[in-house]
Amino acid sequence: MKNFSSISTYLSSYSDFHQHNFKIGYISFIPFFWCRTSLTDCTGPEANLLQLLSTKLNFQYTLVNFEDAPSGAGKWKTLVNAVHNKTLDWGIGGISLSPERSSLTDLSRVIHSEAYTILYHCPVSETWNSWKQVFKPFSFLLWACIGFAFIGIIFLLKYLPDTTKPSTVKNVEVLVRGLFEQPLRRLPFNAMGKRLVFIGWLYTCIILITAYKSKVVSMMIDSQYEEFESIQELLYHGYTFQVSNQDWSVLKENWEASAKLDKSFYEILKKTSSNQSTCDAVDKMLKNKVAYIDETSTMLYQVSLCPSFIIQEPSSQLCLIDKQVSPSYHIWPMQIGAAYRHRFSYVIENLHSAGILSFWYNSVLEKLRIKTSSNRQAKSTSGLTLTTMTSSLFILGFGLGVSVVLFVFELIYYYSDTISNYCKKYSF
């Protein structure tokens, strides 16, 4: 007979339930747990874990479907209450950790970590305002430094001693040619000091031009959309928020706790609705200033199956805020005081240590990444629009305008004598 130092050690070592039949409630949570045609044909990482525990610990189970549970109180909340009332032994299917659930049930170890993120329809930049992108590659401070450096070098070229005395206009021309990569037939300087100053300016211009060109190219690809960085920024720009109509109690609890430190979450809660399905929320999002919030993996899977997403292929117009809105930790809620919780948690911890749980979840998530990467490729290969080309067209138009003005002045200068004689001839 084995000797155990404590009851928890005994419970953790218990490894045979002698074909006991557990009653388990579930809600489909694609891609992590769902049943296809029958309750014996379930798949996903949580299904793999349940089957492994059943085999290793020698127990049977009966699955109870909570898909049709009243959604008003939240399907997952209804399932957790059933476990609390001992109608079920435990529940599975993407159930997230929360203070309320931990008070009603005993929780297993964390099975998987997720995060809530935000999907929204990116607003297109206004074309008339896109000419400002000409100056966006560099910050205002950098433009100011370039301007001061330009003026300072002109003074150096003017007052440094030299055998030649080029005019200020000639010095400006030399520096401007360097900025626009225009070659010089010969330098109008003989002194070594002036030549070194110009070489330093030319080297700086090469670096600045290279950086400017690369930044402009990247802006031409992505700058047609205004992207936001946080949920507070979406709130400031007049967005409302849509969450799953199944259950958002965990997210609501987190926001209510965050509102004690950040008052903006009170406004976010007021502008959040949970009255539509995922696909209806996507339709609303594509036509209005609405942001959809859900767990990242579930969002990527469910949104890609919506008819409006498949038919319209709006993936290039959708933006995802990477900054986490709220964390989410998947657990299994079990009856309070259930002895099997210790053994289950012990096995889950060992599976985490061996990397088996990570492998199951990463295998599922990899398929989602393949879908989203193909969408990003379609976005990157889409044709350039007028909005993206506005900055380049502005520079072209500005250059042509200056050229036309100079051409007119040159014509007037070239024919100045003829024009003067003509005016004298017909003057009164």
PAVEX-595905 format. One record per residue: residue in three letters; x, y, z negated of N, C-alpha, C in turn. Coordinates in steps of 0.02 Angstrom, whole numbers, plus 50000, padded with zeros to 5 digits. Atoms other than C-alpha are relative to their C-alpha. Layout:
REM residues N
ALAXYZXYZXYZ ...
This chain:
REM residues 428
MET500434994050000500005000050000500445006250000 LYS499604993949994500645017150051499845004749943 ASN500094994950051500915030849923500005006850034 PHE500054993449969500365048449972500055005349945 SER499894994850050500925064049880499405004649991 SER500594995750004499305073349918499464997450045 ILE500565002249959497595071149994500105002150073 SER499904997749932498065081650146500494995550038 THR499535004649967499525069950182499644993650021 TYR500385006049983498325055150177499555001350061 LEU500454998549945497085063750292500375000950066 SER499604999149940498465068450415500264993450028 SER499745006549977499055050450422499464995250022 TYR500555004449983497335043150448499944999550076 SER499935000749928497365035950625499504995250031 ASP500495004749972495875024250649499315001549972 PHE500684998450021494045029350644499524994250015 HIS500395006249993493445011550686499375001050042 GLN500544999249952492365016450835499415004149974 HIS500534995550024491395029450736499775004650057 ASN500274995849946490245039450851499885007149974 PHE500074993050019490435058350834499505003450048 LYS500474996149960489105070350895500325006950013 ILE499614994049981489955084650990499585004450047 GLY500344995249957489125100051062500495003250048 TYR499554996949951489835107851220499635005150043 ILE500234995349950489625122251340500525000050056 SER499535000049944490395121751514500395006550002 PHE499564994249999491865133351521500534998850053 ILE499555001249943492635131751693500555005349999 PRO499745006549977494085128851724500274995649943 PHE499695003650055494485122251549499584994149975 PHE500425005750018492995110851516499345000450038 TRP500665000649969491505105351620499874992850019 CYS500225006849981490515089651661499685000350069 ARG500244999949931490135085251841499304997250005 THR500655003149989488725072751865499694997149937 SER500255002950061488575065151693500445002049941 LEU499624998250060489175067351514500624995849991 THR499395004150003490475053851543500505002050053 ASP499564997949946491225062851692500195007349989 CYS499794993250018492015078251613500745000950017 THR499314998649981493625086651665500235006649972 GLY499704994050028494805100651615500464998349942 PRO499535001350054496175102351482499674997849935 GLU500335002050062494935101251337499704993050005 ALA500245006849989494155085651413500574994949994 ASN499415004450006495895078051427500184999049926 LEU499835000550072496225082051243499504995749963 LEU500525004050034494555074651187500094992650016 GLN499925007049981494865058551285500624997049967 LEU499395002450032496635057051216499894998649926 LEU500145001050071496045059251037499544993949989 SER500465005750006494645046651064500384993450007 THR499615006249989495885033651128500484998849942 LYS499485000850051497245037151000499714998649930 LEU500285000650067496115038450846499414995149997 ASN500505005449998494875024950902499315002349976 PHE500694998050015493205034050900499615000950065 GLN500454998749944491705036051015499695007049989 TYR500334993450008490755052251048499415000650047 THR500584998349960489115058551114499995007550010 LEU499994992849984489085075251203499295002650003 VAL500654996650001487625087051174500075006650038 ASN499944994149957487355100351307499655006049969 PHE500274993850026487105118051241499945005450054 GLU500064995249945486995126051414499335003849998 ASP500664996950000485145129451389499835003349933 ALA500134996650064485355137151217499805007250012 PRO500214993049990484525154151197500615004750006 SER499424995649989485745167151267499955006649962 GLY500084993750036485035181351163500495000649943 ALA499534999950057486055176651010500704997950021 GLY499355002449976487475169551116500034992549998 LYS499995007349997487685151651172500524997149953 TRP499485002650044489325149051081499825001149927 LYS500204998750069488615156950925499484994949977 THR500495005250016487145144850932500334993349987 LEU499645006350009488345130250950500365000049932 VAL499644999550064489395136150801499524999349942 ASN500505000750054487825137850695499774992849993 ALA500205007050003487355119950740500524995849963 VAL499465003450037489055114050676499955001849926 HIS500054997750069488825124550519499424996449964 ASN500595003350030487105116550488500074992450002 LYS499845007249998487905099250514499554996150047 THR500355003549946486835095350666500514996850047 LEU499455002649959488485092750759500614998949956 ASP499365001050036490165086150702500505005550018 TRP499604994249979491095099150805499795002250070 GLY500174997249935490995109550964500625001150042 ILE499454998849953492075111551120499745004150059 GLY500194996249940492105122151277500185007449997 GLY499784993049998493155138151269499755004149942 ILE500254996450060492615142951093500575003949969 SER499474995650024493615157751030499985000949924 LEU499934998750072494235161150855499725006949982 SER500254993650025493335174750756499914999449925 PRO500105000350072493155179450572499334996849980 GLU500665002850016491295175050574500004992450007 ARG499995007249988491605157750647500434996449949 SER499585003250050492995154150524499664999649932 SER500385000350064491785157850381499454994850002 LEU500555004849994490455146050450500254992850009 THR499745006749985491575131350499500734999649982 ASP499285001150003493285123750477500264999650071 LEU499754999549932494355127150629500614995650010 SER499405003849983495615116250716500585004750014 ARG499444995949978497345122350765499825003250067 VAL500134996649936497365134450913500204995350057 ILE499895004449943497215124551074500315003950058 HIS499774996049943497515138551200499915007449986 SER500034992750009497865157251200499805003350066 GLU500234996249942496935168651320499995007449983 ALA500084992850013496635187351337499445002650044 TYR500514996549961495195198151393500335005450043 THR499744994849956495625208951543499425003150039 ILE500524995949968494685221451652500094999850076 LEU500014999949927494215220051835499535005650022 TYR500424994549976493545235351927500155001550073 HIS499944998049930493295242252101500425006350004 CYS499544994349999494755253852138499715005750041 PRO500234994349960494185271252190500545002150051 VAL499544998149947494965276952354500185007449992 SER499784993150006496005292752347499695004350055 GLU500294995549951495245307852435500535002150051 THR499524998849947496075310552603500265007249999 TRP499794993049997496095329552593500515001649945 ASN499564998750056497055328552430500654995950004 SER499435004649997498335315652491500645003350023 TRP499384996749978499565328352562500475001249941 LYS499584999050059500175330652383500484994249989 GLN499565005750008500965313452397500705001350029 VAL499344998149974502385321852492500485001449943 PHE499584998150057503015327852323500014994849945 LYS500065004950053502545312552220500614995549990 PRO499435004450011504125302152252500485002449946 PHE499574997250052505085314052136499575003849950 SER500354996250051504515321751973500145007550010 PHE499914992749995504345340651954500695002149976 LEU499344998350027505935341251849500554998550050 LEU499495001749950506935332451985499985004950058 TRP500044995049947506275344252119500325006649978 ALA499714993950026506765358852009500764999649998 CYS499275000950001508525351851985500305000450070 ILE499764999749931508715349652173500025007250024 GLY500024992949980508175367752200500555004149968 PHE499474996350034509375374652069500694998050027 ALA499365002349972510795363952139500125003150068 PHE499954997149933510435370452315500225007349995 ILE499834992850008510495388752259500715000849972 GLY499344999550030512045385752151500564998650051 ILE499495001649950513015377752295500075005450052 ILE499964994349953512565392152411500455005549971 PHE499574995050032513355404152285500734997850000 LEU499315002550000514905393152272500315000750070 LEU499744999549933515105392452461500115007350021 LYS499944992949981514875411352473500595003449967 TYR499514996350038516105416552338500674996349990 LEU499355003450003517455402952340500465002850053 PRO499544997149951519015409652426500114995450060 ASP499895003849938519255404252607500235004750054 THR499764995849944520065410452767499425002050045 THR500604998449960518355410052853499465002649953 LYS500544997150039516845419752792499334998950036 PRO500655001249969515255411252857499455003749963 SER500554996350029513635420452827499594995449954 THR500445003950044512355415252696499534995550039 VAL500445004149957511205409252835500364993850024 LYS499615005849976512595397952900500094994949943 ASN499935004550057512885390852725499354996149987 VAL500655003350009511015387252707499904994750054 GLU500075004849945511025378752877500414993649987 VAL499575005750014512475367552826499694995449947 LEU500315004050054511595361952665499354996750023 VAL500635002849976509905359352750500134994250048 ARG499825005649956510725348452884500174993849960 GLY499855005750044511385337552744499384996849972 LEU500625002750028509645335852670499614995850051 PHE500395003449949508895330352836500434995450045 GLU499565004849965510365319252891500175002350071 GLN499824997349935510815330753036500765001050003 PRO499264999449997512645329753093500235007150016 LEU499684993649984513805344753104500574998950048 ARG499445000649953515015347453249500665001349965 ARG499414998550041516265355053129499795004049939 LEU500144996250060516295361852953500255007150006 PRO499774993049995516375380952945500435002049940 PHE499574998650058517575379452796500704997450013 ASN499305002349996519465378252789500274998249931 ALA499755001250068519745378552600499794993149975 MET500145006750026519855361552515499455000249947 GLY500504999550052518765367552370499294999850029 LYS500664999949968517295371452484499834993250032 ARG500115006449968517515355052577499794994749948 LEU500185004750053517455345252413499295001249974 VAL500684998450021515875354552360499504997250050 PHE500475002449948515045350152526499974992350000 ILE499995007450002515595331752515499574997549942 GLY500425001950056514805330652342499265000950014 TRP500704998749981513195338452409499764994750050 LEU500195004949949513175326652559499884993149969 TYR500075006550033513415311252449499354999849959 THR500624999650038511995316952335499394999650045 CYS500565000149952510875319752486499864993050026 ILE500095006949975511175302052549499614995849949 ILE500345003750052510625294852381499275002249994 LEU500674997350007509105306352368499554997950058 ILE500405001849940508525302852547499824992649999 THR500145007250003508685284052524499454998549950 ALA500505001150052507685284552362499325002750022 TYR500634996949977506375296152439499654995750052 LYS500305004149947506115285152592499704993649972 SER500265006350028505915269052491499385001349959 LYS500584998450040504695277552373499395001650044 VAL500544998349954503655284452516499714993750032 VAL500245006349970503555267252598499564996249951 SER500405003650050502925259252436499345003649987 MET500614996250010501655273352415499534999250058 MET500425001049942501015270752592499624993449996 ILE500325006550006500595252752547499465000149947 ASP500445000650058499755255352378499665006449979 SER500244993850029499345273652356499295001950018 GLN500674998149982497625273452437499504998849944 TYR500465001450056496875267252273500265003349936 GLU499844997250065496825276052106499954994549948 GLU500005005450048497325263351975500065002849929 PHE500004997850070497015265251788500394994949958 GLU499555004150041498055258251646499694997549935 SER500305002150063496855256151500499255000850003 ILE500734999550003495035254251453499785007049980 GLN500164993150019495075271651376500025004650061 GLU499964995949939495585278951544499394998850044 LEU500625001449964494115270151628499415003749969 LEU500544996450035492965277451495500025007450016 TYR499924992949985493665294851528499755001750070 HIS500214998749930493295293251715499284997950013 GLY500725001149992491475288751684499794992950016 TYR500185007049987491495269751698499574997349943 THR500345004150050490265258451609500294992950004 PHE499685006550006490685240551560499494994449999 GLN500445005849996489895223751596500384993949975 VAL499705006150026490255207651500499534994250016 SER500395006049986489625189751516499345000149961 ASN500655000250034487785187151476499934993749957 GLN500045006150041488195170551390500155001549927 ASP499824998650070489095176751235500615004649999 TRP499424995650006490225191451196500105002149927 SER499984998350071490125190951006500725000949975 VAL499304999450022492015188350985500305006750022 LEU499754993649975492455203251095499685005849962 LYS500354994850037491145213651005500285000849930 GLU499704999750067491875209150835500685003550002 ASN499344996949995493625214150893499945007550013 TRP500094992949985493005230750963499745003849939 GLU500254996750060492045234750805500555001049949 ALA499434999250044493625231750705500485005450025 SER499554994949971494655242450826499715007049994 ALA500324993450004493385256550815500155003649935 LYS499824996850064493915259650635500645004150007 LEU499374996449988495605265450702499965004450061 ASP500054996249938495135271550876499265001250015 LYS500714998449994493465280650889499734998950071 SER500235001049931493415278251079499644993450009 PHE500325006549993492875260251051499255000449982 TYR500714999050012491215266650982499645001750065 GLU500294998249935490875274551152500014994150047 ILE499955005949957491475258751240499444995149984 LEU500545004550020490245248251138499325002550024 LYS500634997249977488825260151183499904999150075 LYS500055000449927489225258851368500124992950027 THR499895007049980489405239751371499334996450004 SER500615003849990488015228751440500164992650009 SER499915007349994487805209851435499364996950028 ASN500665002249975486195207951536500034996950069 GLN499955002849932486875200551699500504994350002 SER499535005449989487735184951760500655002750031 THR499354997849973489525185451824499935002650071 CYS500054997949930489055186552009499585006450007 ASP500394993849999487715199851976500435005849976 ALA499554994850025489015209551877500515002050053 VAL499534998549945490235208252024499665004250053 ASP500374995849951488905214952144499935007149975 LYS500084993350030488585229452025500665003649999 MET499334997050004490455232352006500235002750068 LEU499784998049933490735233452195499645006350025 LYS500414994449975489395246852216499985005949952 ASN500054994750051489535257052056500655000549960 LYS499424999250044490795263451930499904995749938 VAL500095004950053490685247751826500624995549997 ALA499435004550010492125237351754499754993649967 TYR500205006550027491905218851720500564997349955 ILE499525002250051492745211651564499874992749983 ASP500065007050018493065193251531500704997249988 GLU499355003250007494455181051489500304999150069 THR499664999549936495745181651628499884993850043 SER500055006149961495715163451684499294998850024 THR500705001049982493825162051682499785005150052 MET500184994849952493645178551774500264998450070 LEU499705001549935494835173551913499634994350035 TYR500345005749970493905157251939499295001950021 GLN500704998849986492105163251929499895005450051 VAL500094994549952492305179452026500154997750071 SER499825002449933493135170352172499464995750031 LEU500545004249973491575159452190499365004050013 CYS500604995949989490315173852197499895001350074 PRO500134999049928489445175752368500255006650027 SER499774993549976489825194352381500755000350007 PHE499275000249996491665190952349500234996050060 ILE499815004349944491735177052480499835003350067 ILE500234997249936490735186152615500375006550017 GLN499704993449987491435203852597500765000049994 GLU499285000450012493195198552545500285006749975 PRO499784993450024493445214252439500624999749956 SER499455000850047495005207652351500515005650003 SER499524994649993496085221652421499765006449967 GLN500274994050031494925234352338499884999149925 LEU500095001350070494925226452165500655000949962 CYS499414999050042496115231152026499894996549933 LEU500025003650063496525221451869500475003649951 ILE499584996750050497145230351713500354994549960 ASP499605005150033498555219651645500025000849924 LYS499984998850072498525227851475499424996449965 GLN500515004150032497605216151358499485004349964 VAL500544996650035495905222351300499924997049930 SER500075003450064495805209351163500284992950008 PRO499765006949995496655192551125499424995149989 SER500505005250009495685176251126500364993349988 TYR499675006450017496205159851043499464994649998 HIS500495005549996495255143951087500134994949944 ILE499975004950055494875132150943499394995350006 TRP500595004250008493655118250897499715001149931 PRO500324999250066492435122750756499744993249975 MET500205006450029492135107850641499635001249934 GLN500374999350062491035104750491500465001749941 ILE499614998250058491655112550330500134993949956 GLY499815005750041492605099750229500094993550037 ALA499925006149961492725087250372500714997449994 ALA499335002950011494175075350336500394999450064 TYR499645001249936494575072450520500345006350026 ARG499704993849975495045090850545500764999849993 HIS499285000250010496785087950472500354995650051 ARG499685004649953497155073150583499985002950071 PHE500064997149933496515081950740500515005750009 SER499534994449996497545097550702500724997550004 TYR499325002949998499085086650672500174997550070 VAL499895002449931498885078450844500075005950048 ILE499974994149956498565095250929500685003549993 GLU499354996850011500145102450850500554996050034 ASN499515004249967501155087550913499975000650076 LEU500084999149927500435089551088500285006750023 HIS499694993549984500935107951085500764999450000 SER499285000750005502695103351029500294996250058 ALA499765004149944502865090451168499885003450067 GLY500134996449938502245102951298499444997150042 ILE500525003349961500795091851351499405004650010 LEU500564995349993499415104551315500185005750048 SER499794994749954500415118051404499994997750072 PHE500005002849932500605106651555499294999650027 TRP500695000649977498735103251564499715006950019 TYR500274993449986498285121751555500365003450058 ASN499624996949946499675127551671499824996950067 SER500215003349938499125114751802499365003050026 VAL500634996949980497395122451803500125007350022 LEU499884992949985498025140451801500395001050064 GLU499604999549939499245137151943499565000350061 LYS500474999849943497785133852060499685006850007 LEU500284993349998497045150652012500505005050027 ARG499484995349977498705159452043500094999450076 ILE499955000949927498765151952219499475004050036 LYS500544996249969497075159652258500125007449997 THR499894992850007497525176752191500605002350040 SER499424998149961499225176752277499825000850074 SER500224999449931498375173952445499625006550010 ASN500364993649996497255188952408500495005850001 ARG499504994650001498785199652368500365000450067 GLN499684999949935499575194252532499565003450052 ALA500464996749953498015199452627500005007549990 LYS499984992850014498095216252539500635003250029 SER499374997149978499925219052582500055000350075 THR499955000149927499655214752767499435003850033 SER500564996349971498095225452790500265006350033 GLY499784994249961498185239952912500025006449959 LEU499954993650034498705257152857499415004550019 THR500574995649989497275269552839500245007250006 LEU499844992949994497195288252869500245002849933 THR499804997650066497335290952681500734998549985 THR499315001850015498975281552668500495003650045 MET499544996749953499705290552820499985007549994 THR500094992750003499165308052767500655003649984 SER499384996750020500825312352683500495000350058 SER499555000149942501825307052837499765004750055 LEU500284995549949500635316052955500085007349980 PHE499914993250024500765331552846500715002550016 ILE499314998149985502665331752863500095001050074 LEU499954999449928502505328753050499685006550024 GLY500344993849979501245342853070500375006249978 PHE499624994350024502275354652963500625001150044 GLY499414999349957503825350953067499835002650070 LEU500214997649934502895353453231499815007449997 GLY500194992950007502165369953167500605004649997 VAL499384996050004503885376553119500355000250067 SER499675000449934504575370853288499655004750050 VAL500384995749955503185379853382500145007349986 VAL499864993050019503465396053284500705002050023 LEU499314998449979505355395353315500055000450076 PHE499994999949927505055391353498499725006650028 VAL500304993749978503935406653516500495005849989 PHE499514994750014505245417753432500584999750049 GLU499455000749953506605410853546499805002550070 LEU500244997549935505545414353700499985007750001 ILE500044992750004505235432053640500705003050003 TYR499314997450000507095434453607500324999350069 TYR499695001249934507605426853775499745005050052 TYR500294995449951506405437753872499895007049970 SER500104993550033506585452953759500125005850047 ASP499874994549953507365463753895499435000650050 THR500554999949951506025458854020499375002949969 ILE500604997550034504645462053894500075007449986 SER499894992950015505435478753845499905004350063 ASN500084996349937505535484554027499275000250023 TYR500715000449980503755478754059499595004849959 CYS500384995450044503125488553909500145007350019 LYS499834993149981504065504253964499675001950066 LYS500284998749934503415502454140499265001849997 TYR500724999050003501605501754090499785004049938 SER500194995950057501685512753936499785006950024 PHE500264993549981500785529453940500355005449961 
